[in-house]
């Protein structure tokens, strides 16, 4: 399932790159978006703009998947906090459903706060990959150590995990002297937002004069039609 998800994400990125290869919305002066995180919603609203309801359905699907992941994460954090931290420290404490709801609300508020913090640090996708790699590598090392060794003790595992976290954080957040270049794109597009305009064309016909009214669409950078006889 995880491999399929990453493959679909790569395929989606390739489709977006192929669609915007001649008109980069991030470098165009008339672009309505400012960050790479907004490319997918902009791509959905642009390609499905002629189908009523479909762009909203796609955006709702993205938000629904996010809310599903957050709800399961907060539920897991609440269970681990109450069973593995609070009960061993306070054996006489009776944790009921209401207390678990309060703990879940606290974790939900923390998730919302972390969302605003990550949004101010940079691109959301890049930060999620960095934080995921920062946490997953030490966890994988602990599981591999438990599976392959019988002489490791608790102090050594904790110390190794802390050193691994520190080293991963250093490698993840140090500034890169040579950033990875993007694939070549072009921003030589007339405009990303087409405007509607009414233009009137006067044509002289034999023995009569008729006004031909046409309604067309043109981009702000293009010139509207002028009157001619």
C-alpha positions in Angstrom: 0.0 0.0 0.0 2.8 2.4 0.9 4.7 1.6 -2.3 1.6 2.2 -4.4 1.0 5.5 -2.7 4.5 6.7 -3.5 4.2 5.5 -7.1 1.0 7.4 -7.5 2.6 10.5 -6.0 5.5 10.2 -8.5 3.0 9.7 -11.4 1.0 12.7 -10.3 4.2 14.8 -10.2 5.2 13.7 -13.7 1.7 14.6 -15.1 1.8 18.1 -13.5 5.3 18.6 -14.9 4.2 17.6 -18.4 1.1 19.8 -18.2 3.0 22.9 -17.1 6.3 22.3 -19.1 5.6 25.3 -21.4 4.1 27.6 -18.8 5.6 27.4 -15.4 3.1 28.9 -12.9 5.7 29.4 -10.2 7.8 31.9 -12.2 5.1 33.5 -14.3 4.3 37.0 -13.2 0.5 36.5 -13.6 0.4 33.2 -11.6 -2.2 33.0 -8.8 0.0 30.6 -6.8 3.2 31.3 -4.9 4.5 27.9 -3.7 5.0 24.4 -5.1 2.6 23.0 -2.5 -0.2 24.8 -4.4 0.5 23.1 -7.7 -1.8 20.1 -7.2 -4.9 22.1 -6.3 -4.2 24.6 -9.1 -3.8 21.7 -11.5 -7.1 20.2 -10.4 -9.0 23.5 -10.7 -7.5 24.2 -14.1 -8.0 20.9 -15.8 -11.4 20.2 -14.4 -12.8 23.7 -14.5 -15.3 22.8 -17.2 -16.8 19.9 -15.1 -19.0 21.3 -12.3 -18.4 19.8 -8.9 -15.4 17.6 -9.9 -12.7 20.1 -8.7 -14.4 20.4 -5.3 -14.8 16.6 -5.1 -11.1 16.1 -5.7 -10.1 18.7 -3.1 -12.6 17.2 -0.6 -11.0 13.8 -1.2 -7.6 15.2 -0.3 -8.9 16.8 2.9 -10.8 13.7 3.8 -7.6 11.5 3.5 -5.7 14.1 5.7 -8.4 14.1 8.3 -8.5 10.3 8.4 -4.7 10.1 9.0 -4.9 12.8 11.7 -7.8 11.1 13.5 -6.0 7.7 13.6 -2.8 9.4 14.7 -4.4 11.3 17.6 -6.2 8.1 18.7 -2.9 6.2 18.8 -1.1 9.0 20.6 -3.9 9.1 23.2 -3.8 5.3 23.8 0.0 5.3 24.1 0.0 8.3 26.5 -2.7 6.9 28.8 -1.4 3.3 28.9 2.4 3.6 28.7 3.0 6.9 30.4 0.2 8.0 32.8 -0.8 4.6 34.3 2.8 3.6 35.2 3.5 7.0 36.7 0.1 7.3 38.5 -1.1 3.7 39.2 -4.1 4.9 41.2 -5.3 7.2 38.5 -8.5 6.0 36.8 -8.5 7.2 33.1 -11.9 7.1 31.6 -13.3 8.0 28.2 -13.7 11.7 29.1 -10.0 12.0 30.1 -9.0 10.3 26.8 -11.1 12.8 24.9 -9.3 15.6 26.6 -5.9 14.1 25.8 -7.0 13.6 22.2 -8.1 17.3 22.0 -4.7 18.4 23.3 -2.9 16.4 20.7 -5.2 17.7 18.0 -4.5 21.3 19.1 -0.7 20.5 18.9 -1.2 19.1 15.4 -2.8 22.3 14.3 0.0 24.4 15.9 2.6 22.3 14.2 0.8 22.8 10.9 1.2 26.6 11.2 4.8 26.1 12.2 5.7 23.9 9.3 3.9 26.2 6.9 6.2 29.1 8.0 9.4 27.0 7.6 9.1 26.2 3.9 7.5 23.7 1.5 5.2 21.3 3.2 6.2 18.3 1.1 9.9 18.9 1.6 9.5 19.3 5.4 7.3 16.1 5.7 10.0 14.1 3.8 12.8 15.5 6.0 10.9 14.9 9.3 9.9 11.4 8.2 13.5 10.5 7.3 14.6 12.1 10.6 12.3 9.9 12.7 12.1 6.7 10.6 15.9 6.0 10.4 16.4 5.7 14.2 13.3 3.7 14.7 14.4 1.2 12.0 17.8 0.9 13.7 16.1 0.0 17.0 14.0 -2.7 15.4 16.9 -4.1 13.5 19.0 -4.1 16.6 16.3 -6.0 18.5 15.9 -8.5 15.7 19.6 -9.2 15.2 21.2 -8.9 18.6 20.6 -10.4 22.0 23.3 -8.5 24.0 21.9 -4.9 23.6 20.6 -3.3 26.7 18.2 -0.4 27.3 20.8 2.2 28.0 22.7 1.5 24.8 19.6 1.5 22.7 18.4 4.9 24.1 21.9 6.4 23.7 22.2 5.1 20.2 18.8 6.4 19.2 19.5 9.9 20.6 22.8 10.0 18.7 21.1 8.9 15.6 18.4 11.5 16.0 21.0 14.2 16.5 23.0 13.1 13.5 19.9 12.8 11.3 18.8 16.3 12.3 22.2 17.7 11.5 22.3 16.1 8.1 18.7 17.1 7.3 18.7 20.7 8.3 22.2 21.9 7.4 22.1 24.3 4.4 22.9 22.8 1.1 25.7 24.5 -0.9 24.5 22.9 -4.1 20.8 22.7 -4.3 19.2 20.2 -6.6 18.2 21.9 -9.8 14.7 21.6 -11.2 13.9 20.2 -14.6 13.9 22.8 -17.3 10.6 24.7 -17.6 9.4 27.7 -19.7 7.4 30.7 -18.5 6.8 32.1 -21.9 3.0 31.9 -21.6 0.7 34.8 -22.3 -1.2 34.5 -19.1 -2.5 32.0 -16.6 -5.8 33.8 -16.0 -8.0 34.4 -19.1 -10.4 37.3 -18.9 -13.7 37.6 -20.7 -14.3 40.6 -22.9 -17.0 41.7 -25.3 -16.0 43.1 -28.6 -18.1 44.5 -31.4 -17.1 44.1 -35.1 -18.7 46.3 -37.8 -18.9 44.7 -41.3 -20.1 46.4 -44.4 -22.2 44.2 -46.6 -23.5 44.9 -50.1 -26.6 47.2 -50.1 -26.9 46.9 -46.3 -25.0 47.5 -43.1 -25.0 44.9 -40.2 -23.5 44.8 -36.8 -22.0 41.5 -35.9 -21.7 41.0 -32.2 -19.2 38.5 -31.0 -18.2 37.4 -27.5 -14.7 35.9 -27.1 -12.1 35.2 -24.5 -8.6 36.7 -24.5 -5.8 36.9 -22.1 -4.7 40.2 -20.5 -1.5 40.2 -22.5 -3.3 39.9 -25.8 -4.9 42.8 -27.7 -8.6 43.0 -28.1 -10.2 43.4 -31.5 -10.8 46.9 -32.7 -13.5 48.5 -34.8 -13.2 48.3 -38.5 -15.3 49.2 -41.4 
